[in-house]
Amino acid sequence: LSGGSTNVLVRGNGTVIYNGTSSYQGTVLINNANFKVNGQINQAAINVCRDIGFSPQRGTLSGVGSLSGNVFVNSGIISPEPGSTLSLGTLVLSPENVPNNTLGSLVYIEINSTGGNSAVQVSGDAVLAGTLEISVDPNAQPGNYTLLTSSGITGSFDLVTFTGPTPNYSLAY
């Protein structure tokens, strides 16, 4: 990734893995594809979307990398690697818009049997909305799990869902 006056489009139903380091200052648009960042992308604005005209699959930002720019998750997914942290500059999540048939944001977190979990670390502000989906391993131990950190959180998730049985839980912001 290089240059500042262009946009990078990550589109498709597959996965693109980025392991490098970049100071790209343009915009990265993720439509339908899984953009797995295991490296570092400094300054670029990231938009995670779904182009329903292309496919029903949501765009996904995943990995264990660091993206220091602004991340806007429209109808897409944020999904850190299991047991790992995905680091972002700022994060803006979107609510579902039923009249316009638009999905909201989804943040997907896994809690494993050894007491570890995936997490999102936001160095700047985080505006929460959309869905928090949690996958809890059946052998996970009860306890406190930090799923998202930020220097300033506004809003809250519109919905919390679980991929398996719903445990006895509370969510603190």
WOGI-V796635 format. One record per residue. RES is the residue in three letters. PSI is psi in radians with two decimals (NA if undefined). Layout:
res	psi
RES	PSI
RES	PSI
This chain:
res	psi
LEU	2.23
SER	2.99
GLY	2.90
GLY	-0.17
SER	0.10
THR	2.93
ASN	2.56
VAL	2.21
LEU	2.12
VAL	1.83
ARG	2.44
GLY	-3.02
ASN	0.22
GLY	-2.81
THR	2.33
VAL	2.18
ILE	2.21
TYR	2.04
ASN	0.02
GLY	-2.89
THR	2.33
SER	2.57
SER	0.48
TYR	2.27
GLN	0.13
GLY	-2.60
THR	2.40
VAL	2.10
LEU	2.07
ILE	1.92
ASN	1.97
ASN	-0.53
ALA	2.91
ASN	1.99
PHE	1.79
LYS	1.88
VAL	1.95
ASN	0.00
GLY	-2.46
GLN	2.25
ILE	1.96
ASN	2.35
GLN	-0.42
ALA	2.47
ALA	2.37
ILE	2.25
ASN	2.15
VAL	2.02
CYS	3.12
ARG	2.18
ASP	1.70
ILE	-0.45
GLY	-0.36
PHE	-0.89
SER	2.86
PRO	-0.17
GLN	2.39
ARG	2.63
GLY	2.57
THR	2.35
LEU	2.03
SER	-3.09
GLY	-2.88
VAL	0.27
GLY	-2.93
SER	2.20
LEU	1.88
SER	-0.09
GLY	-2.95
ASN	2.28
VAL	2.11
PHE	2.07
VAL	1.79
ASN	-1.57
SER	0.43
GLY	-2.99
ILE	2.45
ILE	2.19
SER	1.57
PRO	2.67
GLU	2.56
PRO	2.29
GLY	0.14
SER	2.99
THR	2.36
LEU	2.14
SER	2.31
LEU	2.72
GLY	-1.10
THR	2.86
LEU	2.23
VAL	2.01
LEU	2.72
SER	2.51
PRO	2.83
GLU	2.52
ASN	1.57
VAL	-0.80
PRO	-0.55
ASN	0.11
ASN	0.74
THR	2.21
LEU	2.63
GLY	-3.08
SER	2.73
LEU	2.25
VAL	2.12
TYR	2.14
ILE	2.46
GLU	2.37
ILE	2.11
ASN	3.09
SER	-0.29
THR	0.14
GLY	0.08
GLY	2.83
ASN	2.76
SER	2.76
ALA	2.78
VAL	2.20
GLN	2.07
VAL	2.08
SER	-0.50
GLY	-2.54
ASP	2.64
ALA	2.20
VAL	1.98
LEU	2.54
ALA	-3.09
GLY	-2.62
THR	2.38
LEU	2.03
GLU	2.20
ILE	2.27
SER	1.99
VAL	2.11
ASP	2.39
PRO	-0.40
ASN	0.18
ALA	2.49
GLN	2.54
PRO	2.58
GLY	-3.04
ASN	2.32
TYR	2.27
THR	2.05
LEU	-0.55
LEU	2.31
THR	2.65
SER	2.75
SER	-0.27
GLY	1.99
ILE	2.28
THR	2.65
GLY	-3.02
SER	2.90
PHE	2.44
ASP	-0.49
LEU	2.45
VAL	2.18
THR	2.84
PHE	2.51
THR	-0.35
GLY	-2.67
PRO	2.52
THR	2.05
PRO	2.98
ASN	2.01
TYR	2.83
SER	2.63
LEU	2.21
ALA	2.41
TYR	NA
